[in-house]
Amino acid sequence: MRFEADVLIEGPHHKQIAVIEVKNQLGLSVDHGRLRLAYMRLSGGPARCFMLASQDVAFIWRDGEEQPTVVSMEPVIRRYLPDLAAEERLYGFQVETLILHWLNELVAGWRTGTGEPESTLAAIGFLDAVRNGTVHSKAVA
């Protein structure tokens, strides 16, 4: 059984670093993430990090942690769509495209830990873990 990820970040020698799921539903909760994380683990997903993200929030689990780190995705969305109305919801593919672009910037080292959510990601080691990796969209983990 394999796990299909919205986004997969790999390091050298195709080692899986992070699996990212994008679900742009209002009220996305940590429980949604725990269910996806459990499914990934049952499917043999060996990635060191798992992220469940929407346009509002991202939950990040590292190396088998039970409690995720929670970050607001509002600064990321605002960075790319500064004129988006606060109550406007994006379609799932739009959020996935923005997050994919953002992750490519993180991997390339173009976003440092000086603003949010990057400073939180730096503090938990996510930025160092993904730096110089390869980002794949719609990948099998």
N, C-alpha and C positions, 0 to 999 in steps of 0.2 A: 504494500500500500504506500502510495506517495502523496505528498502534500503539495498542492499547487498554490504558490504564493503570488500575491500581486507584485511584489518586488523582492528580489533576493540580492544581497550583497555578498560577494565572494572575495576571498583573499588569494594569495598565491597558491598555486596547485589546486585551485577550485575548492578550497576549504570554505565552507559556509560560515559567514560571520553573523549575518542578520537576516531575518525573515520579517517582511513588513506586509501587513494586511491593511487595506484601506476600506473602511466602511463608513460612509458619510451619512449616518443616521443621527437624528437629533436625540440627545440623551444617551449616547454611547457610554457604556459603563465598564468598570473593571471586570464585572461578571462576564460580559461579552468576550472580553479578552482572555479570561481564564478558560472559557470553553474552547476558543480557537487554539490557545496554547496547549491545552490537553490533547486536542485532536492532532496538532502538529507533533507532539511528543509520541503519541500512539502510532503516528505514521512514520516514525523514524527520523523526524526532522532534527538534525544534530546542530543546528545553528546556536551560536553563543548568545545571541540576543533575539528577542521577539518584540515587535512593535505593532500595536493596533492603533490606527490613526483615523481621525475624522478632521473636518475643517475646524473643529472646536478644541479637540484634546488628543493627546497621544499617551498611551500606556506602554512603558518599556520594561520588559523583564530581562534580566541578565543571568546567565549560567544557573538556571534552576531556581532562581529566587521565587518566593511565593508572593511577595508584595512588589508591585511595579513602581517605577518612578513615573510620576504623572507630570506632563508639561502641557502648557497651553499652546495650541497651534495658531492662535490668532495672529501673533507677530509674523509668522511665516506667510499666512494668507495675505495679510496687509502688505507685506513686502512686495508681493507679486501683483496684487489686485488692490491698490490703495483706494480706489473709488467704489469698492464693493460696499453696499449698504449693510449695516450691522445685522439686520434681520434676514438678509438674502442667503438662501441656501444654494450651494453649488451642486451640480450633478456629480455622481460618483466618479465618472471618468475625468471630470475637470479637477477634482481634488486629487485623484491619483496622478494626473499629469503634473500638477504643482508639486506634490510631494516627491515625485520622481525627479523633477528638476532640482529641488532642494537637496535631496539625497546625493545627487551627482555633484553638487557644489560642496557638500560635506566631505565626500570621498576625495575630491580633488584638493581639499584643504583651503578652499576659497572662503569658507565661513569658519571663523575662529570662535572661541568661547567668550566673546565680549558682550553679546546680547542674548536675549532669551529667544528661543529655548536652547540655543547653542551652549550657553554657559552651564546649564544643568547637564546637558549631554556631555560636556567636557568633564564635569565633576564626577560623573559615573563611569567615565572611561569609554563612552560610546564613540566619541570623535576619534580618539586614538585607535580604537579597534577597527573602524571602517576606513581610515585614511589609506589612500592608494589602493583601495579595493576596486572591484568591478560591479556595476549596478546592472541588474537584469530585470526586465519587466515581464510579468506573466511567466515565471520560472517554476520548474518542479524542484522542490527542496527534498 
